[in-house]
Amino acid sequence: MTSVISVADIAQHEGQEVAVKGWLTHKTGKGKLLFLRVRDGSGFVQAVLFRPSVGDEAFSRAKKLTQESSLILTGKVKKDQRAPGIPGGYELDVSGIEVVQIAEPFPITPKEHGVDFLLDRRHLWLRSRRQWAILRIRATVIREMRNWLDGNGFVLVDTPILTPSAAEGTTTLFETDFHGTPAFLTQSGQLYNEANIFAFGKVYCFGPTFRAERSKTRRHLQEFWMLEPEVAFAHLEDLMEIEEQLVSHVVQFVLVHHAKELALLERGTEKLERVLPPFPRLSYDDAVEMLHAGGFPDFKWGDDFGSPHETYLTEQFDKPVFVHHFPSEAKAFYMEPEPGRPEVCRSADLLAPEGYGEIIGGSERMSDPEKLLAAIRQHNLPEEAYDWYLDLRRYGSVPHGGFGLGVERTLAWICKLPHVRETIPYPRLLDRFYP
């Protein structure tokens, strides 16, 4: 029996007769030669058919193949440095072909298509080399984030998707019904993670989060995936060290294991190679002064950064930069104020270079129950919905903190993509809910 192989492993089968199961992406030929570009999900390979070798019937069947036709090829693996593909450098000298299906005319052809056209056909667009590369890198980014946390003493504890209260603000909630009781799609698993640290010390959750923001920027999705670690007995400085170690690990792993995909995306790697700890640390106060000196004289202390401000700040450094100690009024109710300076809180955002802005937001959390209750009242939040959250401060409270990392923004930066809609298989945008 001929062994069925994955294209990704083709180098291990040089000189062997193998079978490849996949789909046709492109076809060219002249005379007695036919070149098929085939993908199998793991990679792309060039298959060469020589009419005298495969016979007239098989050659005729191959000539009738359309884009996205499914097929099974058998042949010998030959090394050729000129052979295109991923991993490349090898091609299949075809001895036999089985056509599984001749595809109907494929709507996405090798020409320029509009964004709406492609998003309407996202289920088919995923087959393109570019989208394949992006989502392969996404899978690695997610896996390596979890591997790093698992290897550093964190425990995965899942948190609810349906919640009775807000974590980030009541204006961006998706409301639903829970058997007659109002419920909301989660904005964050953080509040539950804060409960989990009292059982496990260091935890994280990973899953979809939902924000009903009326925003159409290149950074925003209505549904996105977030990694959220939380740590007991931790201060702001501890969190920033964890973040820079985690992000550096992921970026360097991608550089080593996805060089071909990054090249396909035309992503230069020089700036990514500099993503190593420590990252610069910039106080909000100093950031405001930097903005005033850099052409933003109207920026007021207390304002939140917009995209132009974040872009300017990151341009002053050669790697991601932390901005810490934001104004308390600009951040969530649960963030610990700086002792002796309550107008700022012990928070930090990690800003990615090259105009990609905030990829991580984190803080120390309030650990005093009376202080937290006062903050809940100040923000006009329903006390009964947060009674369980206050319990965490009544029974063995400790300094603690955590952060949320947005997978799609992080991936957009690593791959240098113009919009986050390409970073998730089926994006949910303000004006898009299909497919």
C-alpha positions in Angstrom: 0.0 0.0 0.0 1.3 3.5 -0.9 1.6 5.6 2.2 -0.6 8.7 2.4 1.6 11.7 3.6 1.0 15.2 4.7 2.6 17.8 2.4 4.2 19.4 5.5 6.2 16.2 6.0 7.2 15.7 2.3 11.0 16.2 3.0 10.9 13.0 5.1 9.9 11.0 2.1 12.4 11.9 -0.6 12.7 9.2 -3.2 9.6 7.3 -1.9 6.4 6.5 -3.7 3.6 8.3 -1.7 0.0 9.5 -2.0 -1.2 13.0 -1.4 -4.9 13.8 -0.9 -5.9 17.4 -1.5 -7.4 20.1 -3.7 -6.2 21.8 -6.9 -5.3 25.5 -6.5 -3.7 26.2 -9.8 -2.9 24.4 -13.1 -0.4 25.2 -15.9 1.1 23.2 -18.7 2.4 22.9 -22.2 2.6 19.9 -24.5 3.3 16.7 -22.7 3.8 18.4 -19.3 1.2 19.5 -16.7 1.9 21.3 -13.5 -0.6 21.0 -10.7 -0.4 23.2 -7.5 -2.1 21.2 -4.8 -2.8 21.8 -1.1 -3.8 19.3 1.5 -4.4 21.5 4.6 -0.8 21.1 5.9 1.0 22.8 3.0 1.2 23.3 -0.8 3.1 21.2 -3.3 3.8 21.2 -7.0 2.9 17.9 -8.8 4.3 17.2 -12.3 2.5 15.0 -14.8 4.5 13.8 -17.8 2.1 12.3 -20.4 4.2 9.3 -21.4 4.5 8.4 -17.7 0.9 8.7 -16.6 -0.8 7.7 -19.8 -3.2 9.4 -22.1 -6.3 8.8 -20.0 -4.9 10.1 -16.7 -3.3 13.0 -18.5 -6.7 13.9 -20.1 -8.5 13.7 -16.7 -5.9 16.0 -15.2 -6.4 18.6 -17.9 -10.1 18.8 -17.1 -9.5 19.6 -13.5 -10.9 22.9 -12.3 -9.8 25.1 -9.4 -10.7 23.4 -6.1 -11.3 20.0 -7.6 -10.5 17.3 -5.1 -8.0 14.6 -6.0 -5.6 11.9 -4.9 -2.2 11.9 -6.4 0.4 9.1 -6.3 4.0 9.6 -7.3 7.6 9.8 -6.2 8.9 12.7 -4.1 11.8 14.5 -5.8 14.0 17.1 -4.3 14.3 20.3 -6.4 15.3 23.6 -4.7 13.3 25.5 -7.4 10.0 23.7 -6.6 7.5 26.2 -5.2 5.2 25.5 -2.3 5.2 25.3 1.5 7.5 23.9 2.7 8.9 24.0 -0.8 12.0 22.4 -2.3 10.2 19.2 -3.2 7.8 18.1 -5.9 5.7 15.1 -6.7 6.5 13.2 -9.9 3.0 11.9 -10.5 2.4 8.3 -11.6 -1.3 8.1 -10.9 -4.3 10.4 -10.3 -7.7 9.7 -8.9 -10.3 12.5 -9.3 -12.7 12.7 -6.4 -14.8 15.6 -7.7 -14.6 18.1 -10.5 -15.4 21.3 -8.7 -18.0 23.8 -10.1 -16.6 27.2 -11.2 -15.0 28.6 -8.1 -16.3 32.2 -7.3 -12.9 33.3 -5.9 -10.5 33.4 -8.8 -6.9 34.6 -9.1 -7.8 38.2 -9.5 -8.6 41.2 -7.3 -11.9 41.0 -5.3 -13.6 43.5 -3.1 -13.6 43.1 0.7 -17.4 42.6 0.9 -17.3 40.0 -1.9 -14.7 38.0 0.0 -16.4 38.4 3.4 -19.7 37.2 1.9 -17.7 34.1 0.9 -15.5 33.8 3.9 -16.2 30.1 4.1 -14.4 29.8 0.7 -11.9 32.6 1.2 -10.3 30.6 4.0 -8.9 28.3 1.3 -6.6 31.0 0.0 -2.8 30.8 0.7 -2.9 34.1 2.6 -5.8 33.2 4.9 -4.3 29.7 5.4 -1.0 31.3 6.5 -2.7 33.7 8.9 -4.8 31.1 10.6 -2.0 28.6 10.9 0.0 31.3 12.7 -3.1 32.0 14.9 -3.2 28.3 15.9 0.4 28.5 16.9 0.0 31.8 18.8 -2.9 30.3 20.9 -1.1 27.0 21.5 2.2 28.7 22.6 0.4 31.2 24.9 -1.2 28.2 26.7 2.0 26.2 26.7 3.9 29.1 28.3 1.3 29.5 31.0 0.9 25.8 31.6 4.7 25.6 32.0 4.8 28.4 34.4 2.4 27.2 37.1 -0.9 28.6 35.7 -4.1 26.5 35.8 -6.7 26.7 33.1 -10.1 27.4 34.7 -13.0 28.0 32.4 -15.3 30.9 33.1 -19.0 31.5 32.0 -20.1 32.9 28.7 -23.4 34.0 30.2 -23.0 36.5 33.1 -25.4 38.5 35.3 -23.2 41.6 35.4 -20.7 43.8 33.5 -17.0 43.5 33.8 -15.9 46.4 31.6 -18.9 48.8 31.3 -22.6 48.6 30.8 -22.6 50.4 27.5 -21.0 47.5 25.5 -23.1 44.6 26.7 -24.9 42.1 24.5 -28.1 41.4 26.5 -30.0 38.1 26.3 -32.6 36.3 28.3 -31.9 33.6 30.8 -35.3 32.0 31.5 -36.9 35.3 32.2 -33.9 37.0 33.9 -31.7 39.5 31.9 -28.3 38.0 31.2 -25.3 39.2 29.2 -22.6 37.7 26.9 -19.4 37.9 28.7 -17.1 40.9 28.2 -14.3 39.2 30.2 -13.7 36.2 32.4 -11.7 38.4 34.8 -14.1 38.7 37.7 -14.5 34.9 37.9 -10.7 34.5 37.5 -10.4 36.6 40.7 -12.4 34.0 42.5 -10.4 31.2 41.0 -7.0 32.4 42.3 -8.1 31.8 45.8 -8.3 28.1 45.0 -5.4 27.8 42.6 -3.0 30.8 43.0 -2.3 31.4 39.3 -5.0 30.8 36.7 -6.1 31.7 33.2 -9.1 31.4 31.1 -9.3 31.5 27.3 -12.4 32.0 25.2 -14.7 34.2 23.2 -15.6 37.6 24.6 -18.2 40.1 23.3 -18.3 43.9 23.1 -21.3 45.7 21.6 -19.1 48.7 20.6 -20.4 50.9 17.8 -17.0 50.9 16.2 -15.8 50.2 12.6 -12.1 50.6 13.2 -9.5 48.2 11.9 -8.9 47.1 15.5 -12.4 46.2 16.6 -14.5 43.1 16.5 -17.9 42.4 18.2 -16.7 38.9 19.1 -13.1 38.2 19.8 -10.9 35.7 21.8 -9.0 36.8 24.9 -6.4 35.2 27.1 -6.8 36.3 30.7 -4.3 35.3 33.4 -4.9 36.3 37.0 -2.3 35.9 39.8 -2.6 36.0 43.6 0.0 37.9 45.7 0.9 39.9 42.7 1.6 43.6 42.1 1.7 45.7 38.9 5.4 45.1 38.4 4.9 41.3 38.6 2.3 41.5 35.9 4.4 43.4 33.5 7.2 40.9 33.8 4.8 38.0 33.1 3.4 39.8 30.0 6.8 40.6 28.5 8.0 37.0 29.0 4.8 35.6 27.5 4.7 37.9 24.4 8.4 37.4 23.7 8.1 33.6 23.9 5.2 33.6 21.4 6.8 36.0 18.9 10.1 34.2 18.9 8.4 30.8 18.5 6.5 32.1 15.5 9.6 33.4 13.9 11.3 30.0 14.1 8.4 27.8 13.1 6.5 30.0 10.6 9.2 31.6 8.5 7.5 30.4 5.3 4.1 31.7 6.3 5.5 35.1 7.3 7.3 35.3 4.0 4.1 34.4 2.1 2.5 37.3 4.0 5.4 39.5 3.0 6.0 40.2 6.7 9.5 41.5 7.4 10.9 40.0 10.6 13.6 42.5 11.7 11.3 44.3 14.1 9.8 41.1 15.5 13.3 39.8 16.2 13.7 42.7 18.7 10.7 41.6 20.7 12.7 40.4 23.7 12.4 41.4 27.4 12.6 43.8 29.0 10.1 46.1 27.4 10.3 49.8 28.0 8.1 51.2 30.8 6.5 54.7 30.4 4.3 56.3 32.9 1.1 57.9 31.7 2.4 61.3 33.0 5.5 60.9 30.9 3.5 59.8 27.9 1.4 62.9 28.0 4.6 65.1 28.1 6.0 63.1 25.2 2.8 63.6 23.2 2.8 67.4 23.9 6.4 67.6 22.7 5.6 65.4 19.6 2.9 67.3 18.0 -0.2 66.7 20.1 -0.4 69.9 22.2 -4.2 69.5 22.7 -4.0 66.2 24.4 -5.3 66.6 27.9 -4.2 64.8 31.0 -7.0 62.3 31.8 -7.9 61.6 28.2 -7.6 58.0 26.8 -5.2 57.4 23.9 -6.4 57.2 20.4 -4.7 55.4 17.6 -2.5 58.3 16.5 -1.3 58.8 20.1 -0.5 55.1 20.6 1.3 55.0 17.2 3.4 58.0 18.0 4.4 56.6 21.4 5.5 53.3 20.1 7.5 54.9 17.3 9.8 56.2 20.1 10.9 52.7 21.0 12.1 49.6 19.1 9.9 47.0 20.8 6.5 46.9 22.6 6.1 49.5 25.4 4.2 49.5 28.6 2.3 52.6 29.6 1.4 52.4 33.2 -0.5 54.4 36.0 -3.4 55.6 33.9 -6.0 58.1 35.3 -8.5 56.2 37.5 -11.4 57.9 35.7 -10.3 56.4 32.4 -10.2 52.8 33.7 -12.5 50.1 35.1 -14.0 50.4 38.6 -12.0 47.5 40.2 -8.5 48.9 39.6 -6.3 49.6 42.6 -5.5 53.3 43.1 -1.9 54.3 43.6 -1.2 54.8 47.3 -1.1 58.5 48.0 -2.3 59.4 44.6 -5.8 58.1 44.1 -6.3 60.0 40.8 -4.2 57.3 39.1 -4.5 53.5 39.3 -2.0 50.7 39.2 -2.7 49.7 35.6 -0.7 49.1 32.5 -1.4 48.7 28.7 1.1 47.0 26.5 1.3 48.8 23.1 2.5 47.0 20.1 4.7 48.8 17.5 4.0 49.7 13.9 0.7 51.3 14.7 -1.1 48.3 16.2 -1.7 49.9 19.6 -3.0 48.2 22.7 -2.8 44.4 22.7 -2.8 43.9 26.5 -4.6 45.7 29.3 -4.1 44.8 32.9 -4.0 46.0 36.5 -3.8 45.3 40.1 -7.3 44.8 41.5 -8.8 46.5 44.6 -8.3 44.1 47.5 -10.1 46.1 50.2 -13.9 45.3 50.4 -14.9 48.8 51.6 -12.9 50.5 48.9 -14.4 48.2 46.2 -18.0 48.8 47.4 -17.4 52.5 47.2 -16.2 52.1 43.6 -19.2 50.0 42.7 -21.5 52.7 44.1 -19.6 55.5 42.4 -20.1 53.8 39.0 -23.8 53.2 39.7 -23.5 49.5 39.3 -26.1 47.1 40.9 -24.6 46.1 44.3 -26.6 42.8 44.4 -24.9 41.6 41.2 -21.5 42.1 42.7 -22.1 40.8 46.2 -20.3 37.6 45.3 -17.4 39.6 44.0 -17.2 41.5 47.2 -17.1 38.2 49.1 -13.7 37.6 47.6 -12.4 40.6 49.6 -14.1 39.4 52.8 -12.5 36.0 53.1 -8.7 36.0 52.8 -8.1 39.0 50.5 -4.7 39.5 49.1 -3.0 41.8 46.6 -3.7 40.4 43.2 -3.9 41.3 39.5 -4.2 40.1 36.0 -4.5 41.1 32.4 -6.3 40.4 29.1 -4.5 39.7 25.9 -6.6 40.1 22.7 -5.6 37.3 20.3 -6.8 39.0 17.1 -4.9 42.3 17.7 -1.8 40.4 18.7 -2.0 38.3 15.6 -2.7 41.3 13.4 0.6 42.9 14.7 2.7 39.7 14.3 1.5 39.2 10.7 1.3 43.0 10.0 -2.3 42.8 8.7 -4.3 45.9 7.7 -7.5 44.8 9.6 -8.4 42.3 12.4 -11.1 40.8 10.2 -8.5 38.5 8.7 -7.3 37.2 12.0 -10.4 35.2 12.9 -12.1 32.5 10.8 -15.6 34.1 10.8 -15.4 37.8 11.9 -18.3 39.4 13.6 -18.3 43.1 12.8 -20.7 45.9 13.5 -22.3 45.5 10.1 -21.6 41.8 9.4 -23.1 38.6 10.8 -22.8 36.3 7.8 -21.7 33.6 7.2 
